[in-house]
Amino acid sequence: MSWRRLERRTRLDLARGILLVGFTSAVAVYLTAGKPGAGPLGDPLEDSKVFRRTMEMYGGKANLVASEMLESFKSLWHGKPLAFTLAILTLAVVGGFLLITEERRPNEPGPPY
């Protein structure tokens, strides 16, 4: 099956299906996500002054910045932020799908590659 030969209606139906599945998943994750807590032992280790000082001593400010960036990236895959991540990824997949399957008229030049 060639994606370029799909009829316009079929392409739009597939895009609607992808949107439906993606947004339904995002809403389900959002509604079932629990409240993020501190954990069984209290505050996370990363918030303590001793941890931050040790990280800075061994790796400098760049180590602290890299650690914070990694933690913020990891937080996108848990709880309610995961729902927003799924919604944005759904929009990106649908946009890519529609872009790839776009019809070109015979007299229009194709991409330069």
Secondary structure by P-SEA (a helix, b strand, c coil): cccccccaaaaaaaaaaaaaaaaaaaaaaaaaccccccccccccccccaaaaaaaaaaccaaaaaaaaaaaaaaaccccaaaaaaaaaaaaaaaaaaaaaacccccccccccc
